Amino acid sequence: MEWHGVAWMIWFSVYKKAYWPSYTIQVHGTNIVTTNITTITINTNVITSKKLSPISHLPPNMPPSSPLYPRDPFKPYAALYAHPAGPSDARPTAQQIIADTTDTGSPNPWAGRVILITGGTAGIGLETVRALHRTGADIFFTARDLNKASTIKALLLREDDGKGPPRGKVEVIEMNLDSLASVRAAAQEFLTRSPRLNVLINNAGVLSYPYTKTGDGFERHWGVNHLAHYLFTRLLLPVMEESSKETGGAFCSRVVNVSSAGHRQMSVRLEDYNFDGNDGGMEKRRGDDDNHVHLSPAYSTWTAYAQSKTANIWTANYIDRVYGPRGVHAMSVQPGGIVTDLPAALPAELTSGMSEDEQLRLHSMSVEQGAATTVWAAVGDVWEGKGGKYLANCAVAEMVPWEEDKFALSASAAAHTYDAEGEERLWELSARLVGLEG
């Protein structure tokens, strides 16, 4: 719904019927434009214009508690996502999520809480840091380049406009996800600098071409996007358990794994995670000569990336199922299609046609919008004591098989998104690969 006109006044109530997309609405106003309505009762005595026309979204900056929104708390911004119109349209930003969902009153419950984000120097990671800093919590973020991170820290501290709650501190942790030794050192560094951890956001990631391995010998997407974050999380889970207890049940700790719509393309190859020779039928692929490996025919940049993103989801699912009763819940999120520097290393043939695709343009988001679902998972009250879900567009994603929805920016979940047996096997395999007990 959207309203046009200089003078407008509206009062109405919305009643959502459970599991049925119809509404009963009472409307009083001028120059009213409505859509997606099945029953309308209008007081014609106060309407000066009855012209109706298609609309694209609800008014921006309208909190989800407004009667304009359906009463499903797990899809509070559904109407804003219904008709995407490209970056910076009416879909919510991370800053809007903070304004709409975060209680920062006096006393501010976020004061003294600690949030840790991996990869906080660019893209949605940086925007996530910026938005969460507004809660008043203490923010830690990891970076490979400490000089760049220090500059960003200074900018964040200067952004304090005096509005809202007093800002917490901002700290930087050096970490290179290509090295498990660096991950261990970063976790230890954090533990020496903070007595608690309430929210961990595993955001950093790579999209790499051609086939390469980390210094620890793992296919790079698998090693960086999955194993490094798995190890980092495992080392921090004990302090997250204690931090949950410390709140006396007021706030369960949260792990948010940033996944991708790309997960839909592939599950996890538990028997051949490196794509380098355990499934037979090997063949030489372009780029192999640089690494002297014979790759599986199943390998491509996209399938390797997809596998790592499914692994992010499975890890979150396992954490929520096993650690949820201990006070640590976990979710995975799909940020959407955002223009970032992630695919910068890819050759033109792998990205050709993207800029000309109208559907991709309409569904793509600004960086500010792309961080919204991550922030919603991190601070949304609706997720207190809950988890184990894959989120997209600030909602619980519906499950749709890959064969029925191959859209690159799909907000749906693949059929393999929830697999308790696979998740347990992945957890045990990952523990063995990083040198931990299951």
C-alpha positions as CSV (number, residue, x, y, z in Angstrom):
1,M,0.0,0.0,0.0
2,E,1.1,3.5,-0.6
3,W,-0.5,6.9,-0.2
4,H,0.0,9.8,-2.6
5,G,-1.1,13.4,-2.2
6,V,-0.2,16.4,-0.1
7,A,-3.1,16.1,2.3
8,W,-3.8,12.6,3.6
9,M,-5.2,11.1,6.7
10,I,-5.8,7.5,7.3
11,W,-7.0,5.2,10.0
12,F,-7.6,1.6,9.5
13,S,-7.2,-1.8,11.1
14,V,-5.7,-4.9,9.5
15,Y,-6.7,-8.4,10.5
16,K,-4.6,-11.1,9.0
17,K,-6.3,-14.5,8.7
18,A,-3.9,-17.3,9.7
19,Y,-2.2,-18.8,6.8
20,W,-4.4,-17.0,4.3
21,P,-3.2,-13.8,2.4
22,S,-6.4,-11.8,2.7
23,Y,-7.2,-8.8,4.9
24,T,-10.2,-6.8,6.1
25,I,-9.5,-3.1,6.1
26,Q,-11.4,-0.1,7.1
27,V,-10.2,3.0,5.4
28,H,-10.8,6.7,5.9
29,G,-8.7,9.2,3.9
30,T,-7.8,11.1,0.8
31,N,-6.0,10.1,-2.4
32,I,-5.7,6.5,-1.2
33,V,-3.9,4.0,-3.3
34,T,-4.2,0.3,-2.2
35,T,-3.1,-3.1,-3.4
36,N,-3.2,-6.8,-2.3
37,I,-6.6,-6.2,-0.6
38,T,-9.5,-8.7,-0.9
39,T,-12.1,-6.8,1.2
40,I,-12.4,-3.1,1.6
41,T,-14.9,-1.1,3.6
42,I,-14.7,2.6,2.7
43,N,-16.4,5.6,4.3
44,T,-17.2,7.5,1.1
45,N,-18.2,10.6,3.1
46,V,-14.6,11.5,3.8
47,I,-12.9,10.5,0.5
48,T,-12.3,13.2,-2.1
49,S,-10.5,10.9,-4.6
50,K,-11.3,7.3,-5.2
51,K,-8.6,6.7,-7.9
52,L,-6.7,3.4,-7.4
53,S,-3.4,2.5,-9.1
54,P,-0.7,-0.1,-8.7
55,I,1.9,0.5,-6.0
56,S,5.2,-1.0,-5.2
57,H,5.8,-0.8,-1.4
58,L,4.7,0.5,1.9
59,P,5.9,3.9,3.1
60,P,9.6,3.7,4.3
61,N,10.5,4.0,8.0
62,M,7.2,2.4,9.2
63,P,7.9,0.2,12.2
64,P,6.8,-3.4,12.1
65,S,4.5,-2.8,15.0
66,S,2.4,-0.6,12.8
67,P,-1.1,-2.0,11.8
68,L,0.1,-1.6,8.2
69,Y,2.1,-4.8,8.5
70,P,0.7,-8.3,8.5
71,R,0.8,-9.8,12.0
72,D,3.4,-12.4,11.2
73,P,6.4,-11.4,13.4
74,F,8.7,-13.7,11.4
75,K,8.0,-11.7,8.2
76,P,7.6,-8.1,9.5
77,Y,8.7,-6.4,6.3
78,A,7.0,-8.7,3.8
79,A,5.2,-5.9,2.1
80,L,8.4,-3.9,1.6
81,Y,10.0,-6.8,-0.1
82,A,7.0,-7.7,-2.3
83,H,7.8,-5.4,-5.2
84,P,11.6,-4.7,-5.4
85,A,12.6,-1.8,-7.5
86,G,16.4,-1.9,-7.3
87,P,19.0,-0.6,-4.8
88,S,17.8,2.0,-2.3
89,D,14.1,1.3,-2.8
90,A,11.7,0.9,0.1
91,R,13.2,-2.3,1.4
92,P,14.6,-1.7,4.9
93,T,18.2,-0.9,5.7
94,A,20.2,-2.1,8.7
95,Q,19.8,1.3,10.3
96,Q,16.0,1.0,10.0
97,I,16.1,-2.4,11.6
98,I,17.9,-0.9,14.6
99,A,15.4,1.9,14.8
100,D,12.4,-0.4,14.5
101,T,13.3,-3.4,16.6
102,T,15.9,-2.4,19.2
103,D,15.0,-1.3,22.7
104,T,17.7,1.2,23.6
105,G,15.7,3.0,26.3
106,S,16.9,3.9,29.8
107,P,18.5,1.7,31.0
108,N,19.7,0.5,27.7
109,P,19.8,-3.3,27.7
110,W,22.5,-3.3,25.0
111,A,24.9,-1.3,27.1
112,G,27.7,-3.7,28.2
113,R,26.7,-6.4,25.7
114,V,29.4,-7.5,23.2
115,I,29.0,-8.1,19.5
116,L,31.8,-9.6,17.3
117,I,31.7,-9.4,13.5
118,T,34.2,-11.1,11.1
119,G,35.1,-9.1,8.1
120,G,34.1,-5.6,9.2
121,T,36.0,-3.4,6.9
122,A,34.0,-3.5,3.7
123,G,30.6,-4.2,2.2
124,I,27.8,-5.6,4.4
125,G,30.3,-6.3,7.1
126,L,31.1,-2.7,7.5
127,E,27.5,-1.7,7.3
128,T,26.6,-4.3,10.0
129,V,29.3,-2.8,12.3
130,R,27.9,0.7,11.7
131,A,24.3,-0.3,12.4
132,L,25.1,-2.4,15.5
133,H,27.3,0.4,16.9
134,R,24.1,2.4,17.3
135,T,22.7,-0.1,19.8
136,G,25.2,1.0,22.4
137,A,26.9,-2.4,22.6
138,D,30.6,-2.8,22.5
139,I,31.7,-3.8,19.0
140,F,34.6,-6.0,18.0
141,F,35.3,-6.7,14.3
142,T,38.0,-8.7,12.6
143,A,40.2,-7.6,9.7
144,R,43.3,-8.7,7.8
145,D,44.5,-5.1,7.3
146,L,44.9,-3.4,10.6
147,N,45.7,0.0,9.0
148,K,42.4,0.0,7.1
149,A,40.6,-1.2,10.2
150,S,42.0,1.5,12.3
151,T,40.8,4.1,9.8
152,I,37.3,2.6,9.9
153,K,37.3,2.5,13.7
154,A,38.1,6.2,13.8
155,L,35.3,7.0,11.3
156,L,32.8,5.0,13.3
157,L,33.7,6.8,16.5
158,R,33.2,10.1,14.7
159,E,29.8,9.1,13.5
160,D,28.4,9.4,17.0
161,D,25.9,12.2,16.5
162,G,24.7,12.3,20.1
163,K,21.3,10.8,19.1
164,G,20.2,7.6,20.6
165,P,22.0,5.8,23.4
166,P,25.6,6.4,24.3
167,R,27.8,4.4,21.9
168,G,29.9,1.5,23.2
169,K,33.6,1.0,22.3
170,V,34.9,-0.2,19.0
171,E,37.8,-2.7,18.9
172,V,39.7,-4.4,16.1
173,I,41.0,-8.0,16.1
174,E,43.5,-9.1,13.4
175,M,42.5,-12.3,11.7
176,N,43.4,-14.0,8.4
177,L,40.8,-16.6,7.5
178,D,43.2,-18.3,5.1
179,S,45.1,-19.5,8.2
180,L,43.7,-21.6,11.0
181,A,46.7,-20.5,13.1
182,S,45.6,-16.9,12.6
183,V,42.0,-17.9,13.6
184,R,43.2,-19.5,16.8
185,A,45.3,-16.5,17.6
186,A,42.3,-14.1,16.9
187,A,40.0,-16.1,19.2
188,Q,42.5,-16.0,22.0
189,E,43.1,-12.3,21.5
190,F,39.4,-11.6,21.8
191,L,39.1,-13.7,24.9
192,T,41.9,-11.7,26.6
193,R,40.2,-8.4,25.7
194,S,36.5,-9.2,26.5
195,P,34.9,-11.2,29.4
196,R,31.8,-11.9,27.4
197,L,30.3,-12.4,23.9
198,N,26.6,-12.0,23.3
199,V,26.4,-12.0,19.5
200,L,28.9,-13.5,17.0
201,I,28.3,-12.7,13.3
202,N,30.4,-14.8,10.9
203,N,30.2,-12.5,7.9
204,A,33.6,-12.6,6.1
205,G,33.9,-14.7,3.0
206,V,35.6,-15.2,-0.4
207,L,34.5,-15.9,-3.9
208,S,37.7,-17.2,-5.5
209,Y,38.9,-18.1,-9.0
210,P,40.7,-20.2,-10.2
211,Y,40.9,-23.2,-7.9
212,T,43.3,-22.5,-5.0
213,K,43.9,-23.9,-1.6
214,T,44.5,-22.3,1.8
215,G,47.8,-22.6,3.6
216,D,46.3,-25.5,5.5
217,G,45.6,-27.4,2.3
218,F,41.8,-26.9,2.0
219,E,39.9,-25.7,-1.1
220,R,39.7,-22.0,-0.5
221,H,35.9,-21.6,-0.2
222,W,35.7,-24.5,2.1
223,G,38.7,-23.4,4.2
224,V,37.8,-19.7,4.5
225,N,34.0,-19.6,4.3
226,H,33.4,-22.7,6.4
227,L,36.3,-24.2,8.3
228,A,37.8,-21.0,9.6
229,H,34.5,-19.8,10.9
230,Y,33.7,-23.2,12.3
231,L,36.9,-23.1,14.3
232,F,36.4,-19.5,15.4
233,T,32.9,-20.3,16.6
234,R,34.0,-23.5,18.4
235,L,36.6,-21.6,20.3
236,L,34.2,-18.9,21.4
237,L,31.1,-21.0,22.2
238,P,32.2,-21.5,25.9
239,V,32.2,-17.7,26.6
240,M,28.9,-17.4,24.7
241,E,27.4,-20.0,27.0
242,E,28.7,-18.1,30.1
243,S,27.5,-14.8,28.7
244,S,24.0,-16.1,28.3
245,K,23.9,-17.3,31.9
246,E,25.2,-13.9,33.0
247,T,22.1,-12.2,31.7
248,G,19.9,-14.3,33.9
249,G,17.8,-15.5,30.9
250,A,17.2,-11.9,29.6
251,F,19.2,-12.5,26.4
252,C,20.4,-15.8,25.0
253,S,23.7,-15.5,23.0
254,R,23.4,-15.7,19.2
255,V,25.5,-16.9,16.4
256,V,24.6,-15.5,12.9
257,N,26.2,-17.1,9.9
258,V,26.0,-15.1,6.7
259,S,25.2,-17.6,3.9
260,S,24.0,-16.9,0.4
261,A,21.3,-17.7,-2.1
262,G,24.1,-19.7,-3.8
263,H,23.7,-22.5,-1.2
264,R,20.8,-23.6,-3.4
265,Q,23.2,-25.0,-6.0
266,M,24.9,-27.6,-3.9
267,S,24.8,-29.5,-0.7
268,V,28.0,-30.5,1.1
269,R,30.4,-33.1,-0.4
270,L,31.3,-34.8,2.8
271,E,33.4,-37.4,1.0
272,D,35.2,-34.9,-1.3
273,Y,35.0,-31.4,0.2
274,N,38.2,-30.4,-1.7
275,F,36.8,-31.5,-5.1
276,D,40.2,-33.1,-5.7
277,G,39.8,-36.8,-6.1
278,N,37.7,-38.9,-3.9
279,D,34.7,-39.5,-6.1
280,G,36.3,-40.9,-9.2
281,G,36.0,-39.6,-12.8
282,M,38.6,-36.9,-12.4
283,E,39.4,-34.7,-15.3
284,K,41.8,-31.8,-15.8
285,R,40.1,-28.4,-15.6
286,R,41.2,-24.9,-16.6
287,G,43.4,-23.4,-13.8
288,D,44.5,-26.8,-12.5
289,D,48.1,-26.4,-13.7
290,D,48.7,-23.6,-11.2
291,N,47.9,-25.9,-8.3
292,H,48.9,-29.3,-9.8
293,V,45.6,-31.0,-8.9
294,H,43.1,-33.0,-10.8
295,L,39.6,-31.7,-10.0
296,S,36.3,-33.4,-9.9
297,P,34.0,-32.7,-12.8
298,A,31.6,-31.3,-10.2
299,Y,34.0,-28.4,-9.4
300,S,33.4,-24.9,-10.5
301,T,33.8,-21.6,-8.6
302,W,30.1,-21.5,-8.1
303,T,29.7,-25.1,-6.8
304,A,32.6,-24.7,-4.4
305,Y,31.1,-21.4,-3.1
306,A,27.7,-23.0,-2.9
307,Q,29.1,-25.9,-0.8
308,S,30.7,-23.5,1.7
309,K,27.4,-21.6,2.0
310,T,25.4,-24.7,2.7
311,A,28.0,-25.6,5.3
312,N,27.4,-22.2,7.0
313,I,23.7,-23.1,7.2
314,W,24.3,-26.6,8.5
315,T,26.7,-25.4,11.2
316,A,24.2,-22.8,12.4
317,N,21.4,-25.5,12.5
318,Y,23.6,-27.8,14.5
319,I,24.6,-25.2,17.0
320,D,21.0,-24.2,17.6
321,R,19.9,-27.8,18.1
322,V,22.8,-28.8,20.4
323,Y,23.7,-25.5,22.1
324,G,20.3,-23.9,22.2
325,P,19.4,-25.6,25.5
326,R,22.6,-24.2,26.9
327,G,21.7,-20.7,26.0
328,V,23.3,-20.2,22.6
329,H,21.1,-20.0,19.5
330,A,22.1,-19.8,15.9
331,M,20.7,-18.7,12.5
332,S,21.9,-18.3,9.0
333,V,21.0,-15.5,6.7
334,Q,21.0,-14.6,3.0
335,P,21.8,-10.9,2.7
336,G,20.5,-10.6,-0.9
337,G,22.2,-9.4,-4.1
338,I,24.5,-6.6,-3.2
339,V,27.2,-4.8,-5.3
340,T,30.4,-5.6,-3.3
341,D,34.0,-6.3,-4.2
342,L,33.5,-10.0,-3.5
343,P,33.5,-11.1,-7.2
344,A,36.2,-8.8,-8.2
345,A,38.7,-11.6,-8.9
346,L,36.3,-13.4,-11.2
347,P,36.8,-13.4,-15.0
348,A,34.3,-11.7,-17.2
349,E,32.9,-15.0,-18.6
350,L,31.7,-15.9,-15.1
351,T,29.8,-12.7,-14.6
352,S,28.8,-11.9,-18.1
353,G,25.1,-10.8,-18.6
354,M,24.6,-9.9,-14.9
355,S,24.5,-6.2,-15.5
356,E,22.0,-6.5,-18.3
357,D,19.6,-8.8,-16.4
358,E,16.5,-6.7,-15.4
359,Q,15.3,-9.1,-12.7
360,L,18.8,-9.0,-11.1
361,R,18.8,-5.2,-11.2
362,L,15.3,-5.0,-9.6
363,H,16.2,-7.5,-6.8
364,S,19.6,-6.2,-6.1
365,M,20.1,-4.0,-3.0
366,S,22.3,-1.3,-1.6
367,V,24.9,-2.3,0.9
368,E,22.7,-0.6,3.6
369,Q,19.8,-2.8,2.7
370,G,21.9,-5.9,2.3
371,A,22.9,-5.8,6.0
372,A,19.3,-5.7,7.2
373,T,18.6,-9.4,7.6
374,T,21.9,-9.9,9.4
375,V,21.1,-7.1,11.9
376,W,17.5,-8.4,12.3
377,A,18.8,-11.8,13.2
378,A,21.3,-10.3,15.6
379,V,19.0,-7.9,17.6
380,G,15.4,-8.7,16.7
381,D,13.4,-9.5,19.8
382,V,11.4,-12.1,17.9
383,W,14.5,-14.3,17.9
384,E,15.0,-14.3,21.7
385,G,15.5,-18.0,22.7
386,K,15.0,-19.1,19.1
387,G,17.1,-20.1,16.1
388,G,17.8,-22.9,13.7
389,K,16.3,-21.0,10.7
390,Y,17.6,-19.8,7.4
391,L,16.5,-16.2,6.9
392,A,16.2,-14.0,3.8
393,N,14.5,-10.6,3.3
394,C,14.1,-10.3,7.0
395,A,11.9,-13.4,7.1
396,V,12.1,-17.1,7.5
397,A,12.8,-18.4,4.0
398,E,10.3,-20.8,2.5
399,M,11.7,-24.1,1.2
400,V,11.6,-24.4,-2.6
401,P,13.5,-27.1,-4.6
402,W,16.4,-25.9,-6.8
403,E,14.7,-27.4,-9.9
404,E,11.7,-25.1,-9.3
405,D,13.6,-21.9,-8.5
406,K,17.0,-21.2,-10.1
407,F,16.8,-17.5,-9.8
408,A,20.3,-16.2,-8.7
409,L,18.9,-14.0,-5.9
410,S,16.1,-16.3,-4.8
411,A,15.0,-15.7,-1.2
412,S,13.9,-19.4,-0.8
413,A,15.7,-22.2,0.9
414,A,16.9,-25.3,-0.9
415,A,15.6,-28.7,-0.1
416,H,18.9,-29.6,1.6
417,T,18.8,-26.6,3.9
418,Y,17.8,-28.7,6.9
419,D,19.5,-32.1,7.2
420,A,20.1,-33.2,10.8
421,E,22.1,-36.2,9.7
422,G,24.3,-34.2,7.3
423,E,24.7,-31.5,9.9
424,E,26.0,-33.9,12.5
425,R,28.4,-35.5,10.0
426,L,29.6,-32.1,8.9
427,W,30.2,-31.0,12.5
428,E,32.3,-34.2,13.2
429,L,34.2,-33.9,10.0
430,S,35.0,-30.2,10.6
431,A,36.2,-30.9,14.1
432,R,38.6,-33.5,12.8
433,L,39.9,-31.2,10.1
434,V,40.7,-28.3,12.4
435,G,42.1,-30.6,15.2
436,L,39.2,-30.5,17.7
437,E,37.2,-33.1,19.4
438,G,33.7,-33.5,18.0
